[in-house]
Amino acid sequence: MAEQRRCIGSAKFGIAAHDAPAKDFPVQPSQRDRLGRMCKPHWNEYTSALRRAALARKANTAAEPIPEVAVAEPEPSEAKAKPAARRRRGAEVAEVASDPPTG
């Protein structure tokens, strides 16, 4: 008898969990046992449902008008301060290299 595995299904998309033969699971190199968590037919159904949901979300956002947001101009007194000068790493390394060894 073929080894049975548990297909995890998806409650969100109405795919029930069930037991299926291990040969029905796609190869998934990143998993410890090298097999996927859903059987191949349910994986195809799941990814199709994900795509349909993404397209529906995109259609809903395209149909809704984007509200305009007023951007306040900064006051002249809020001018950005000039950032502090950075020390070069090479200068720091040169100082360490020129110190005499202690010991």
N, C-alpha and C positions, 0 to 999 in steps of 0.2 A: 504494500500500500504506500502511496506517495506521502511524503512528509507534509503535514498541514501547518499553515501559518495563519496568524490573525491579521486580517485587513482592517485597519483602524477606522475606515470610513470617514464621514464628515457630517456632523449634526447640522452645521450651518447650511449645507446644500442638500440635505436629505439623503445622504448615502449611509446606509446601515453598516455597522461593523459585522464581519462574518469570518468564518474559517474558509481558507482556500488552499489548494495545492501550492507548494513552494515554487513550482515551475511557472506559475501565473504571475509572479512578482518580478518587476524589472530589476536589473542590476543597478546597484547604487554604491559606488566605490567608497563613498565617505562614511557609510554605515559599518558598524563593527562586523556584522555578518554578511556584508556585501549585497544585501537585498533591500528593496524599498519597503515602505510601511503600508502601501496600498497595492492591491492587485492591479494589473495593467488596465482592465476595462474601467475600474473605478477611478484610477489615476487620470485617465483620459477624460472621464466625465467631470472630475473635480477641476482640472485645469481649464476645461471649456466653461464651466460655471464661473470660475475666477475671471476669465476674460469677459464673459457677458456682464458680470457685475461691474468690472472696471469700465467697460464701454457705457453702461447705464449711468454710472457716476459722472463720467466725462460729459455725457449728453445733458445731464441735469445741471452741471455747473456751467455749460455753454449756454443753456436756456435762461439761466438767471442773470440779470444784469449785475455787473460789478459796481458796487457803490464807490463813489469817488471820495477820496480821503484828502482833506485839506492839509497841506504841509506848511508848517509855520517856518518862516524865515528866521534864522538866528539873529539875535540882537548884536550890534557892533561890540558891545562890552563882553559878549560871550566868545570872543575870538579865542581860537585854540592856542594854547601855549606851545612854544617850540619844544619838541622832545629833547630830553637830556642826551648829550653826546655819549656814544657807546665806546668803551675801550676795545681796542682790537685784541683779539685773542693771541695773536702772534707776539705782541708786545709783552703780554703777561707771561708767555712761555719763555721769552728771551730773558726776562728778569729772573725767573727761576733757574734757568740754565747758567746764568752768570754768578749766582751765589756759590761761595765755596762750600764744599761738603763739610759737614760737622761730624765729629765722630770720635 
